[in-house]
Amino acid sequence: MIVIMLGPPGVGKGTQARILSEARGLRHVATGDLLRAARRDGTELGRQAQGFMDRGELVPDSIIIGMVREVLDGLDPDSGVVLDGFPRTLPQGEALDEVLDEMGLQIDRVLLLTAPGEVLVQRVAGRRSCPDCARVYNVHFGPPETEGVCDDCGATLTHRADDDESTVRNRLEVYARETRPLVGFYEGKGADLRRIDGDRPVEDVQTSLADALS
């Protein structure tokens, strides 16, 4: 089974993809994890990617697609993957289609998580994390008992610079411009695309995702 998980920043793709993968015995594939693993293991694609990153350049789609292909090549015939946040652009979607065609594979489901824009801004911009025990809070949805202080270890919570509101809104604009067109791309191809309301408790969203795959 090949599943693509789409959705804007802050909608919970990573969390939901991990839970879904564990529940269904699928491999969770996020491109950031692939890049880190390839660089750590010193693979050929990892060395190529490192060269671009060392120069401060974006890793080309061809390298990312190559890494995804290696994952698909290594899959057990009875297994599958959840592609988390990939593809991100139309060229990536088209390149992935070419690879799948060459391998005699196809996408089984496209799961699109949605939530109102202001909810997404609050989710991301409201995140606070503990530098010592790594616990994560949200000032809007799950604040600490004492503002700015970790409930578990008493450390001062931090706010990532790229989680400020203006940056989050820019990321949403980039998503609308570069990633959202994939929805029309897959619908135009007749792919089985399911829209899932991500503005609910994690357990409820997971139930809907499981139903979409059953």
Backbone as JSON Lines, residues from 0, in Angstrom:
{"i":0,"aa":"M","n":[0.84,-1.2,0.0],"ca":[0.0,0.0,0.0],"c":[0.87,1.25,0.0]}
{"i":1,"aa":"I","n":[0.56,2.17,-0.87],"ca":[1.28,3.44,-0.94],"c":[0.29,4.56,-0.63]}
{"i":2,"aa":"V","n":[0.56,5.27,0.46],"ca":[-0.33,6.33,0.94],"c":[0.44,7.64,0.97]}
{"i":3,"aa":"I","n":[-0.18,8.7,0.46],"ca":[0.4,10.04,0.54],"c":[-0.39,10.86,1.54]}
{"i":4,"aa":"M","n":[0.31,11.48,2.48],"ca":[-0.32,12.34,3.48],"c":[-0.01,13.79,3.13]}
{"i":5,"aa":"L","n":[-1.05,14.55,2.79],"ca":[-0.9,15.96,2.46],"c":[-1.56,16.83,3.53]}
{"i":6,"aa":"G","n":[-1.16,18.09,3.57],"ca":[-1.78,19.02,4.5],"c":[-0.84,20.16,4.83]}
{"i":7,"aa":"P","n":[-1.4,21.27,5.3],"ca":[-0.59,22.46,5.59],"c":[0.24,22.3,6.85]}
{"i":8,"aa":"P","n":[1.2,23.2,7.08],"ca":[1.99,23.18,8.31],"c":[1.09,23.3,9.54]}
{"i":9,"aa":"G","n":[1.37,22.49,10.54],"ca":[0.62,22.58,11.79],"c":[-0.63,21.73,11.84]}
{"i":10,"aa":"V","n":[-0.96,21.04,10.75],"ca":[-2.2,20.27,10.74],"c":[-2.04,18.9,11.41]}
{"i":11,"aa":"G","n":[-0.79,18.5,11.66],"ca":[-0.56,17.24,12.35],"c":[-0.17,16.07,11.48]}
{"i":12,"aa":"K","n":[0.35,16.34,10.28],"ca":[0.73,15.25,9.37],"c":[1.71,14.28,10.0]}
{"i":13,"aa":"G","n":[2.77,14.81,10.6],"ca":[3.81,13.95,11.15],"c":[3.28,13.04,12.23]}
{"i":14,"aa":"T","n":[2.54,13.61,13.18],"ca":[1.98,12.83,14.28],"c":[1.04,11.75,13.74]}
{"i":15,"aa":"Q","n":[0.12,12.16,12.89],"ca":[-0.87,11.21,12.37],"c":[-0.22,10.14,11.48]}
{"i":16,"aa":"A","n":[0.78,10.53,10.69],"ca":[1.45,9.56,9.83],"c":[2.18,8.51,10.66]}
{"i":17,"aa":"R","n":[2.83,8.94,11.75],"ca":[3.53,7.98,12.61],"c":[2.56,7.0,13.25]}
{"i":18,"aa":"I","n":[1.47,7.51,13.79],"ca":[0.49,6.64,14.45],"c":[-0.12,5.66,13.44]}
{"i":19,"aa":"L","n":[-0.5,6.19,12.28],"ca":[-1.11,5.36,11.25],"c":[-0.15,4.28,10.77]}
{"i":20,"aa":"S","n":[1.11,4.64,10.58],"ca":[2.11,3.67,10.12],"c":[2.27,2.53,11.11]}
{"i":21,"aa":"E","n":[2.36,2.88,12.39],"ca":[2.52,1.85,13.42],"c":[1.3,0.94,13.49]}
{"i":22,"aa":"A","n":[0.12,1.54,13.36],"ca":[-1.11,0.76,13.47],"c":[-1.31,-0.18,12.3]}
{"i":23,"aa":"R","n":[-0.86,0.24,11.09],"ca":[-1.1,-0.56,9.9],"c":[0.13,-1.34,9.43]}
{"i":24,"aa":"G","n":[1.24,-1.25,10.17],"ca":[2.45,-1.95,9.77],"c":[3.07,-1.4,8.52]}
{"i":25,"aa":"L","n":[2.94,-0.08,8.31],"ca":[3.52,0.58,7.14],"c":[4.77,1.35,7.56]}
{"i":26,"aa":"R","n":[5.61,1.64,6.6],"ca":[6.8,2.43,6.9],"c":[6.48,3.91,6.77]}
{"i":27,"aa":"H","n":[6.82,4.68,7.8],"ca":[6.62,6.13,7.78],"c":[7.83,6.76,7.09]}
{"i":28,"aa":"V","n":[7.58,7.46,5.99],"ca":[8.66,8.05,5.21],"c":[8.49,9.56,5.16]}
{"i":29,"aa":"A","n":[9.39,10.27,5.84],"ca":[9.45,11.73,5.78],"c":[10.79,12.09,5.16]}
{"i":30,"aa":"T","n":[10.79,13.02,4.23],"ca":[12.02,13.3,3.49],"c":[13.13,13.81,4.4]}
{"i":31,"aa":"G","n":[12.79,14.57,5.43],"ca":[13.82,15.03,6.36],"c":[14.54,13.87,7.01]}
{"i":32,"aa":"D","n":[13.77,12.84,7.41],"ca":[14.37,11.64,8.02],"c":[15.24,10.9,7.01]}
{"i":33,"aa":"L","n":[14.76,10.83,5.75],"ca":[15.56,10.16,4.71],"c":[16.89,10.85,4.5]}
{"i":34,"aa":"L","n":[16.87,12.17,4.45],"ca":[18.1,12.93,4.25],"c":[19.08,12.7,5.4]}
{"i":35,"aa":"R","n":[18.57,12.78,6.63],"ca":[19.45,12.59,7.79],"c":[20.04,11.19,7.8]}
{"i":36,"aa":"A","n":[19.23,10.18,7.48],"ca":[19.71,8.8,7.49],"c":[20.75,8.58,6.39]}
{"i":37,"aa":"A","n":[20.5,9.14,5.2],"ca":[21.43,8.96,4.09],"c":[22.77,9.63,4.37]}
{"i":38,"aa":"R","n":[22.72,10.8,5.0],"ca":[23.97,11.5,5.35],"c":[24.7,10.74,6.44]}
{"i":39,"aa":"R","n":[23.97,10.24,7.41],"ca":[24.59,9.5,8.52],"c":[25.24,8.22,8.01]}
{"i":40,"aa":"D","n":[24.57,7.52,7.09],"ca":[25.08,6.24,6.59],"c":[26.1,6.4,5.48]}
{"i":41,"aa":"G","n":[26.27,7.64,4.99],"ca":[27.26,7.88,3.96],"c":[26.94,7.26,2.62]}
{"i":42,"aa":"T","n":[25.63,7.17,2.29],"ca":[25.26,6.61,0.99],"c":[25.64,7.59,-0.13]}
{"i":43,"aa":"E","n":[25.64,7.1,-1.36],"ca":[25.98,7.95,-2.49],"c":[25.03,9.14,-2.57]}
{"i":44,"aa":"L","n":[23.73,8.87,-2.44],"ca":[22.77,9.97,-2.48],"c":[22.94,10.9,-1.28]}
{"i":45,"aa":"G","n":[23.31,10.32,-0.15],"ca":[23.55,11.14,1.03],"c":[24.72,12.07,0.85]}
{"i":46,"aa":"R","n":[25.79,11.58,0.21],"ca":[26.96,12.43,-0.05],"c":[26.61,13.53,-1.04]}
{"i":47,"aa":"Q","n":[25.81,13.2,-2.04],"ca":[25.41,14.23,-3.0],"c":[24.57,15.3,-2.3]}
{"i":48,"aa":"A","n":[23.63,14.86,-1.47],"ca":[22.79,15.81,-0.75],"c":[23.6,16.7,0.17]}
{"i":49,"aa":"Q","n":[24.6,16.11,0.84],"ca":[25.44,16.86,1.76],"c":[26.18,17.97,1.03]}
{"i":50,"aa":"G","n":[26.61,17.69,-0.19],"ca":[27.32,18.7,-0.96],"c":[26.46,19.94,-1.2]}
{"i":51,"aa":"F","n":[25.2,19.71,-1.57],"ca":[24.28,20.85,-1.79],"c":[24.03,21.6,-0.48]}
{"i":52,"aa":"M","n":[23.84,20.84,0.59],"ca":[23.54,21.47,1.88],"c":[24.73,22.27,2.4]}
{"i":53,"aa":"D","n":[25.93,21.75,2.17],"ca":[27.14,22.46,2.61],"c":[27.28,23.8,1.89]}
{"i":54,"aa":"R","n":[26.75,23.86,0.67],"ca":[26.82,25.1,-0.11],"c":[25.62,26.01,0.16]}
{"i":55,"aa":"G","n":[24.74,25.55,1.07],"ca":[23.56,26.34,1.39],"c":[22.5,26.29,0.31]}
{"i":56,"aa":"E","n":[22.53,25.24,-0.52],"ca":[21.58,25.12,-1.61],"c":[20.53,24.06,-1.27]}
{"i":57,"aa":"L","n":[19.37,24.16,-1.94],"ca":[18.33,23.17,-1.76],"c":[18.75,21.85,-2.4]}
{"i":58,"aa":"V","n":[18.4,20.75,-1.75],"ca":[18.68,19.43,-2.33],"c":[17.74,19.23,-3.52]}
{"i":59,"aa":"P","n":[18.27,18.91,-4.71],"ca":[17.42,18.77,-5.9],"c":[16.37,17.66,-5.75]}
{"i":60,"aa":"D","n":[15.27,17.85,-6.46],"ca":[14.2,16.85,-6.43],"c":[14.71,15.47,-6.85]}
{"i":61,"aa":"S","n":[15.64,15.45,-7.8],"ca":[16.12,14.15,-8.31],"c":[16.74,13.31,-7.21]}
{"i":62,"aa":"I","n":[17.42,13.95,-6.26],"ca":[18.04,13.21,-5.15],"c":[16.97,12.72,-4.18]}
{"i":63,"aa":"I","n":[16.0,13.59,-3.87],"ca":[14.92,13.18,-2.98],"c":[14.14,12.02,-3.58]}
{"i":64,"aa":"I","n":[13.82,12.12,-4.87],"ca":[13.1,11.05,-5.55],"c":[13.92,9.76,-5.53]}
{"i":65,"aa":"G","n":[15.25,9.89,-5.7],"ca":[16.12,8.72,-5.65],"c":[16.06,8.03,-4.31]}
{"i":66,"aa":"M","n":[16.02,8.81,-3.24],"ca":[15.93,8.24,-1.9],"c":[14.59,7.54,-1.68]}
{"i":67,"aa":"V","n":[13.52,8.16,-2.17],"ca":[12.2,7.53,-2.05],"c":[12.17,6.23,-2.84]}
{"i":68,"aa":"R","n":[12.8,6.23,-4.02],"ca":[12.82,5.01,-4.83],"c":[13.56,3.89,-4.1]}
{"i":69,"aa":"E","n":[14.66,4.23,-3.43],"ca":[15.39,3.21,-2.67],"c":[14.52,2.59,-1.59]}
{"i":70,"aa":"V","n":[13.7,3.42,-0.94],"ca":[12.79,2.9,0.08],"c":[11.78,1.94,-0.55]}
{"i":71,"aa":"L","n":[11.21,2.35,-1.68],"ca":[10.21,1.51,-2.34],"c":[10.83,0.21,-2.84]}
{"i":72,"aa":"D","n":[12.06,0.28,-3.34],"ca":[12.76,-0.92,-3.81],"c":[12.96,-1.92,-2.68]}
{"i":73,"aa":"G","n":[13.16,-1.41,-1.46],"ca":[13.47,-2.28,-0.34],"c":[12.26,-2.78,0.42]}
{"i":74,"aa":"L","n":[11.06,-2.43,-0.04],"ca":[9.85,-2.82,0.68],"c":[9.54,-4.3,0.5]}
{"i":75,"aa":"D","n":[9.04,-4.91,1.56],"ca":[8.48,-6.25,1.45],"c":[7.21,-6.15,0.61]}
{"i":76,"aa":"P","n":[6.94,-7.15,-0.25],"ca":[5.74,-7.08,-1.11],"c":[4.43,-6.92,-0.34]}
{"i":77,"aa":"D","n":[4.4,-7.37,0.91],"ca":[3.17,-7.27,1.69],"c":[3.13,-6.03,2.56]}
{"i":78,"aa":"S","n":[4.13,-5.17,2.43],"ca":[4.2,-3.97,3.27],"c":[3.75,-2.75,2.47]}
{"i":79,"aa":"G","n":[4.14,-1.57,2.94],"ca":[3.77,-0.35,2.26],"c":[4.37,0.85,2.95]}
{"i":80,"aa":"V","n":[4.03,2.05,2.46],"ca":[4.59,3.27,3.02],"c":[3.51,4.34,3.19]}
{"i":81,"aa":"V","n":[3.77,5.22,4.14],"ca":[3.02,6.46,4.25],"c":[4.02,7.57,3.96]}
{"i":82,"aa":"L","n":[3.85,8.26,2.84],"ca":[4.73,9.37,2.46],"c":[4.22,10.63,3.15]}
{"i":83,"aa":"D","n":[4.99,11.1,4.11],"ca":[4.58,12.21,4.98],"c":[5.09,13.54,4.42]}
{"i":84,"aa":"G","n":[4.17,14.33,3.85],"ca":[4.56,15.63,3.33],"c":[5.34,15.58,2.04]}
{"i":85,"aa":"F","n":[5.29,14.46,1.36],"ca":[5.95,14.32,0.06],"c":[5.0,13.61,-0.89]}
{"i":86,"aa":"P","n":[4.84,14.11,-2.1],"ca":[5.51,15.26,-2.71],"c":[4.99,16.59,-2.16]}
{"i":87,"aa":"R","n":[5.83,17.64,-2.33],"ca":[5.47,18.98,-1.88],"c":[5.11,19.91,-3.04]}
{"i":88,"aa":"T","n":[5.51,19.55,-4.24],"ca":[5.27,20.4,-5.4],"c":[4.77,19.55,-6.57]}
{"i":89,"aa":"L","n":[4.2,20.21,-7.59],"ca":[3.75,19.48,-8.77],"c":[4.89,18.73,-9.47]}
{"i":90,"aa":"P","n":[6.08,19.35,-9.66],"ca":[7.16,18.6,-10.28],"c":[7.52,17.33,-9.49]}
{"i":91,"aa":"Q","n":[7.5,17.41,-8.15],"ca":[7.77,16.22,-7.34],"c":[6.68,15.17,-7.54]}
{"i":92,"aa":"G","n":[5.43,15.61,-7.62],"ca":[4.33,14.68,-7.84],"c":[4.44,13.98,-9.18]}
{"i":93,"aa":"E","n":[4.82,14.73,-10.19],"ca":[4.97,14.15,-11.52],"c":[6.15,13.18,-11.56]}
{"i":94,"aa":"A","n":[7.24,13.55,-10.89],"ca":[8.42,12.67,-10.86],"c":[8.11,11.38,-10.1]}
{"i":95,"aa":"L","n":[7.36,11.51,-9.0],"ca":[6.98,10.31,-8.24],"c":[6.12,9.39,-9.09]}
{"i":96,"aa":"D","n":[5.2,9.96,-9.86],"ca":[4.36,9.15,-10.74],"c":[5.2,8.36,-11.73]}
{"i":97,"aa":"E","n":[6.23,9.01,-12.3],"ca":[7.09,8.33,-13.26],"c":[7.8,7.14,-12.62]}
{"i":98,"aa":"V","n":[8.31,7.36,-11.38],"ca":[9.01,6.28,-10.68],"c":[8.05,5.13,-10.39]}
{"i":99,"aa":"L","n":[6.85,5.44,-9.93],"ca":[5.88,4.39,-9.62],"c":[5.49,3.62,-10.88]}
{"i":100,"aa":"D","n":[5.32,4.33,-12.0],"ca":[4.99,3.66,-13.26],"c":[6.1,2.69,-13.66]}
{"i":101,"aa":"E","n":[7.35,3.13,-13.52],"ca":[8.48,2.27,-13.88],"c":[8.54,1.02,-13.0]}
{"i":102,"aa":"M","n":[8.09,1.16,-11.75],"ca":[8.16,0.05,-10.81],"c":[6.88,-0.8,-10.81]}
{"i":103,"aa":"G","n":[5.91,-0.39,-11.62],"ca":[4.65,-1.13,-11.66],"c":[3.82,-0.93,-10.4]}
{"i":104,"aa":"L","n":[3.96,0.24,-9.76],"ca":[3.24,0.53,-8.53],"c":[2.27,1.69,-8.76]}
{"i":105,"aa":"Q","n":[1.38,1.88,-7.81],"ca":[0.45,3.0,-7.9],"c":[0.1,3.5,-6.51]}
{"i":106,"aa":"I","n":[-0.4,4.73,-6.45],"ca":[-0.82,5.32,-5.18],"c":[-2.19,4.76,-4.83]}
{"i":107,"aa":"D","n":[-2.32,4.25,-3.62],"ca":[-3.6,3.68,-3.19],"c":[-4.53,4.71,-2.57]}
{"i":108,"aa":"R","n":[-3.98,5.64,-1.8],"ca":[-4.79,6.68,-1.17],"c":[-3.98,7.98,-1.07]}
{"i":109,"aa":"V","n":[-4.68,9.09,-1.2],"ca":[-4.13,10.39,-0.87],"c":[-4.98,10.93,0.27]}
{"i":110,"aa":"L","n":[-4.37,11.14,1.43],"ca":[-5.1,11.61,2.61],"c":[-4.75,13.08,2.83]}
{"i":111,"aa":"L","n":[-5.76,13.94,2.74],"ca":[-5.57,15.38,2.87],"c":[-6.13,15.85,4.21]}
{"i":112,"aa":"L","n":[-5.23,16.25,5.12],"ca":[-5.65,16.8,6.41],"c":[-5.9,18.29,6.26]}
{"i":113,"aa":"T","n":[-7.01,18.76,6.81],"ca":[-7.37,20.17,6.69],"c":[-7.67,20.77,8.06]}
{"i":114,"aa":"A","n":[-7.54,22.09,8.16],"ca":[-7.9,22.83,9.37],"c":[-7.94,24.32,9.0]}
{"i":115,"aa":"P","n":[-8.76,25.13,9.7],"ca":[-8.8,26.57,9.41],"c":[-7.44,27.22,9.61]}
{"i":116,"aa":"G","n":[-7.18,28.24,8.81],"ca":[-5.88,28.91,8.85],"c":[-5.51,29.44,10.22]}
{"i":117,"aa":"E","n":[-6.46,30.07,10.91],"ca":[-6.14,30.65,12.22],"c":[-5.82,29.57,13.25]}
{"i":118,"aa":"V","n":[-6.46,28.41,13.12],"ca":[-6.15,27.3,14.01],"c":[-4.71,26.85,13.78]}
{"i":119,"aa":"L","n":[-4.31,26.77,12.53],"ca":[-2.94,26.35,12.2],"c":[-1.92,27.34,12.74]}
{"i":120,"aa":"V","n":[-2.22,28.64,12.63],"ca":[-1.31,29.66,13.16],"c":[-1.18,29.5,14.67]}
{"i":121,"aa":"Q","n":[-2.29,29.29,15.37],"ca":[-2.24,29.12,16.82],"c":[-1.48,27.86,17.22]}
{"i":122,"aa":"R","n":[-1.67,26.79,16.45],"ca":[-0.98,25.54,16.76],"c":[0.54,25.7,16.68]}
{"i":123,"aa":"V","n":[0.99,26.33,15.6],"ca":[2.43,26.43,15.39],"c":[3.05,27.56,16.2]}
{"i":124,"aa":"A","n":[2.45,28.76,16.1],"ca":[3.01,29.92,16.79],"c":[2.89,29.78,18.31]}
{"i":125,"aa":"G","n":[1.96,28.96,18.77],"ca":[1.77,28.79,20.21],"c":[2.64,27.71,20.84]}
{"i":126,"aa":"R","n":[3.46,27.05,20.03],"ca":[4.29,25.97,20.58],"c":[5.4,26.51,21.47]}
{"i":127,"aa":"R","n":[5.6,25.84,22.58],"ca":[6.72,26.12,23.48],"c":[7.32,24.77,23.87]}
{"i":128,"aa":"S","n":[8.63,24.7,23.94],"ca":[9.27,23.41,24.24],"c":[10.27,23.55,25.38]}
{"i":129,"aa":"C","n":[10.47,22.45,26.08],"ca":[11.42,22.43,27.18],"c":[12.79,22.0,26.65]}
{"i":130,"aa":"P","n":[13.82,22.79,26.86],"ca":[15.14,22.44,26.34],"c":[15.79,21.28,27.1]}
{"i":131,"aa":"D","n":[15.27,20.97,28.28],"ca":[15.88,19.91,29.09],"c":[15.21,18.55,28.9]}
{"i":132,"aa":"C","n":[13.87,18.5,29.01],"ca":[13.19,17.2,28.91],"c":[12.44,17.03,27.6]}
{"i":133,"aa":"A","n":[12.43,18.06,26.75],"ca":[11.85,18.03,25.4],"c":[10.32,17.98,25.39]}
{"i":134,"aa":"R","n":[9.67,18.19,26.5],"ca":[8.2,18.23,26.5],"c":[7.72,19.47,25.74]}
{"i":135,"aa":"V","n":[6.65,19.3,24.97],"ca":[6.13,20.39,24.15],"c":[4.77,20.84,24.68]}
{"i":136,"aa":"Y","n":[4.58,22.14,24.74],"ca":[3.32,22.73,25.19],"c":[2.76,23.62,24.09]}
{"i":137,"aa":"N","n":[1.52,24.07,24.28],"ca":[0.94,25.08,23.4],"c":[0.21,26.09,24.28]}
{"i":138,"aa":"V","n":[0.52,27.35,24.11],"ca":[-0.04,28.38,25.0],"c":[-1.54,28.52,24.81]}
{"i":139,"aa":"H","n":[-2.07,28.04,23.67],"ca":[-3.5,28.15,23.41],"c":[-4.25,26.87,23.79]}
{"i":140,"aa":"F","n":[-3.66,25.72,23.49],"ca":[-4.39,24.46,23.64],"c":[-3.91,23.58,24.79]}
{"i":141,"aa":"G","n":[-2.66,23.75,25.21],"ca":[-2.14,22.92,26.3],"c":[-1.02,23.63,27.02]}
{"i":142,"aa":"P","n":[-1.34,24.74,27.69],"ca":[-0.3,25.54,28.34],"c":[0.25,24.88,29.6]}
{"i":143,"aa":"P","n":[1.45,25.27,30.04],"ca":[1.99,24.76,31.31],"c":[1.22,25.39,32.47]}
{"i":144,"aa":"E","n":[1.34,24.78,33.65],"ca":[0.64,25.32,34.82],"c":[1.14,26.71,35.16]}
{"i":145,"aa":"T","n":[2.46,26.91,35.05],"ca":[3.05,28.23,35.26],"c":[3.58,28.72,33.93]}
{"i":146,"aa":"E","n":[3.17,29.91,33.53],"ca":[3.55,30.43,32.22],"c":[5.07,30.45,32.04]}
{"i":147,"aa":"G","n":[5.52,29.84,30.95],"ca":[6.93,29.85,30.61],"c":[7.8,28.85,31.34]}
{"i":148,"aa":"V","n":[7.17,27.98,32.16],"ca":[7.95,27.04,32.97],"c":[7.45,25.62,32.73]}
{"i":149,"aa":"C","n":[8.37,24.69,32.54],"ca":[8.02,23.29,32.31],"c":[7.42,22.67,33.56]}
{"i":150,"aa":"D","n":[6.28,22.0,33.42],"ca":[5.63,21.34,34.55],"c":[6.5,20.21,35.1]}
{"i":151,"aa":"D","n":[7.25,19.53,34.23],"ca":[7.97,18.33,34.64],"c":[9.31,18.61,35.31]}
{"i":152,"aa":"C","n":[10.07,19.56,34.76],"ca":[11.42,19.75,35.29],"c":[11.73,21.18,35.72]}
{"i":153,"aa":"G","n":[10.81,22.1,35.49],"ca":[11.01,23.47,35.97],"c":[11.89,24.34,35.1]}
{"i":154,"aa":"A","n":[12.31,23.81,33.94],"ca":[13.17,24.6,33.06],"c":[12.35,25.69,32.36]}
{"i":155,"aa":"T","n":[13.03,26.72,31.89],"ca":[12.36,27.8,31.15],"c":[12.07,27.33,29.73]}
{"i":156,"aa":"L","n":[10.82,27.46,29.3],"ca":[10.43,27.01,27.98],"c":[10.97,27.94,26.9]}
{"i":157,"aa":"T","n":[11.2,27.39,25.73],"ca":[11.72,28.17,24.62],"c":[10.72,28.21,23.48]}
{"i":158,"aa":"H","n":[10.86,29.22,22.62],"ca":[10.0,29.4,21.46],"c":[10.89,29.5,20.24]}
{"i":159,"aa":"R","n":[10.77,28.52,19.33],"ca":[11.62,28.51,18.14],"c":[11.38,29.75,17.3]}
{"i":160,"aa":"A","n":[12.47,30.3,16.77],"ca":[12.38,31.52,15.97],"c":[11.5,31.32,14.74]}
{"i":161,"aa":"D","n":[11.54,30.11,14.14],"ca":[10.74,29.9,12.93],"c":[9.3,29.55,13.24]}
{"i":162,"aa":"D","n":[8.93,29.61,14.53],"ca":[7.54,29.4,14.92],"c":[6.81,30.7,15.23]}
{"i":163,"aa":"D","n":[7.44,31.85,14.94],"ca":[6.74,33.11,15.2],"c":[5.62,33.28,14.19]}
{"i":164,"aa":"E","n":[4.63,34.12,14.54],"ca":[3.41,34.19,13.74],"c":[3.65,34.59,12.3]}
{"i":165,"aa":"S","n":[4.51,35.58,12.06],"ca":[4.73,36.04,10.69],"c":[5.36,34.94,9.83]}
{"i":166,"aa":"T","n":[6.27,34.17,10.43],"ca":[6.91,33.07,9.69],"c":[5.9,31.97,9.38]}
{"i":167,"aa":"V","n":[5.03,31.68,10.35],"ca":[4.01,30.65,10.14],"c":[3.07,31.05,9.01]}
{"i":168,"aa":"R","n":[2.64,32.31,9.0],"ca":[1.74,32.77,7.94],"c":[2.43,32.69,6.57]}
{"i":169,"aa":"N","n":[3.72,32.97,6.53],"ca":[4.46,32.85,5.28],"c":[4.52,31.4,4.83]}
{"i":170,"aa":"R","n":[4.73,30.48,5.78],"ca":[4.77,29.06,5.44],"c":[3.43,28.58,4.88]}
{"i":171,"aa":"L","n":[2.35,29.13,5.41],"ca":[1.02,28.77,4.9],"c":[0.82,29.3,3.48]}
{"i":172,"aa":"E","n":[1.36,30.48,3.21],"ca":[1.28,31.03,1.85],"c":[2.07,30.18,0.87]}
{"i":173,"aa":"V","n":[3.24,29.72,1.31],"ca":[4.07,28.85,0.46],"c":[3.32,27.54,0.18]}
{"i":174,"aa":"Y","n":[2.68,27.0,1.21],"ca":[1.89,25.77,1.04],"c":[0.78,25.98,0.0]}
{"i":175,"aa":"A","n":[0.05,27.1,0.14],"ca":[-1.05,27.37,-0.78],"c":[-0.55,27.5,-2.21]}
{"i":176,"aa":"R","n":[0.62,28.08,-2.37],"ca":[1.17,28.33,-3.71],"c":[1.82,27.1,-4.32]}
{"i":177,"aa":"E","n":[2.54,26.32,-3.52],"ca":[3.37,25.25,-4.07],"c":[2.81,23.84,-3.86]}
{"i":178,"aa":"T","n":[2.1,23.62,-2.76],"ca":[1.68,22.27,-2.42],"c":[0.2,22.01,-2.68]}
{"i":179,"aa":"R","n":[-0.65,22.99,-2.37],"ca":[-2.09,22.77,-2.55],"c":[-2.47,22.38,-3.97]}
{"i":180,"aa":"P","n":[-1.76,22.87,-5.02],"ca":[-2.11,22.43,-6.38],"c":[-2.04,20.91,-6.58]}
{"i":181,"aa":"L","n":[-1.33,20.21,-5.7],"ca":[-1.27,18.75,-5.81],"c":[-2.65,18.12,-5.62]}
{"i":182,"aa":"V","n":[-3.52,18.8,-4.86],"ca":[-4.87,18.26,-4.65],"c":[-5.59,18.14,-5.99]}
{"i":183,"aa":"G","n":[-5.56,19.22,-6.78],"ca":[-6.17,19.16,-8.1],"c":[-5.48,18.18,-9.02]}
{"i":184,"aa":"F","n":[-4.17,18.08,-8.88],"ca":[-3.38,17.13,-9.7],"c":[-3.86,15.71,-9.47]}
{"i":185,"aa":"Y","n":[-3.99,15.32,-8.22],"ca":[-4.4,13.94,-7.92],"c":[-5.87,13.71,-8.22]}
{"i":186,"aa":"E","n":[-6.71,14.71,-7.97],"ca":[-8.12,14.56,-8.31],"c":[-8.29,14.43,-9.82]}
{"i":187,"aa":"G","n":[-7.49,15.19,-10.58],"ca":[-7.56,15.12,-12.02],"c":[-7.13,13.78,-12.58]}
{"i":188,"aa":"K","n":[-6.26,13.09,-11.84],"ca":[-5.81,11.76,-12.26],"c":[-6.76,10.65,-11.8]}
{"i":189,"aa":"G","n":[-7.79,11.04,-11.04],"ca":[-8.72,10.04,-10.55],"c":[-8.22,9.29,-9.33]}
{"i":190,"aa":"A","n":[-7.23,9.86,-8.63],"ca":[-6.71,9.2,-7.43],"c":[-7.76,9.2,-6.33]}
{"i":191,"aa":"D","n":[-7.69,8.23,-5.45],"ca":[-8.63,8.12,-4.33],"c":[-8.18,9.08,-3.24]}
{"i":192,"aa":"L","n":[-8.65,10.34,-3.32],"ca":[-8.25,11.37,-2.36],"c":[-9.35,11.55,-1.33]}
{"i":193,"aa":"R","n":[-8.97,11.46,-0.06],"ca":[-9.93,11.63,1.04],"c":[-9.56,12.85,1.86]}
{"i":194,"aa":"R","n":[-10.53,13.73,2.1],"ca":[-10.33,14.89,2.96],"c":[-10.69,14.54,4.4]}
{"i":195,"aa":"I","n":[-9.78,14.84,5.31],"ca":[-9.96,14.52,6.73],"c":[-9.87,15.81,7.54]}
{"i":196,"aa":"D","n":[-10.87,16.07,8.36],"ca":[-10.86,17.25,9.23],"c":[-9.81,17.06,10.33]}
{"i":197,"aa":"G","n":[-8.74,17.86,10.26],"ca":[-7.66,17.74,11.23],"c":[-7.84,18.6,12.45]}
{"i":198,"aa":"D","n":[-8.94,19.37,12.52],"ca":[-9.19,20.25,13.65],"c":[-10.02,19.52,14.71]}
{"i":199,"aa":"R","n":[-9.51,18.37,15.13],"ca":[-10.17,17.53,16.14],"c":[-9.1,16.84,16.98]}
{"i":200,"aa":"P","n":[-9.5,16.2,18.08],"ca":[-8.52,15.46,18.87],"c":[-7.79,14.42,18.03]}
{"i":201,"aa":"V","n":[-6.56,14.13,18.41],"ca":[-5.71,13.2,17.65],"c":[-6.42,11.87,17.43]}
{"i":202,"aa":"E","n":[-7.08,11.36,18.47],"ca":[-7.74,10.06,18.37],"c":[-8.86,10.07,17.33]}
{"i":203,"aa":"D","n":[-9.62,11.17,17.27],"ca":[-10.72,11.24,16.3],"c":[-10.19,11.32,14.88]}
{"i":204,"aa":"V","n":[-9.12,12.08,14.68],"ca":[-8.53,12.17,13.35],"c":[-7.99,10.8,12.93]}
{"i":205,"aa":"Q","n":[-7.37,10.1,13.86],"ca":[-6.81,8.79,13.55],"c":[-7.9,7.79,13.16]}
{"i":206,"aa":"T","n":[-9.04,7.87,13.82],"ca":[-10.16,7.0,13.47],"c":[-10.61,7.26,12.04]}
{"i":207,"aa":"S","n":[-10.69,8.54,11.66],"ca":[-11.1,8.88,10.29],"c":[-10.08,8.4,9.26]}
{"i":208,"aa":"L","n":[-8.8,8.51,9.6],"ca":[-7.74,8.04,8.7],"c":[-7.82,6.53,8.51]}
{"i":209,"aa":"A","n":[-8.03,5.83,9.63],"ca":[-8.14,4.36,9.54],"c":[-9.34,3.96,8.69]}
{"i":210,"aa":"D","n":[-10.45,4.68,8.85],"ca":[-11.64,4.39,8.03],"c":[-11.35,4.64,6.56]}
{"i":211,"aa":"A","n":[-10.57,5.67,6.27],"ca":[-10.26,6.0,4.89],"c":[-9.41,4.92,4.22]}
{"i":212,"aa":"L","n":[-8.68,4.15,5.0],"ca":[-7.81,3.1,4.45],"c":[-8.49,1.73,4.47]}
{"i":213,"aa":"S","n":[-9.61,1.62,5.16],"ca":[-10.24,0.3,5.29],"c":[-11.0,-0.07,4.03]}
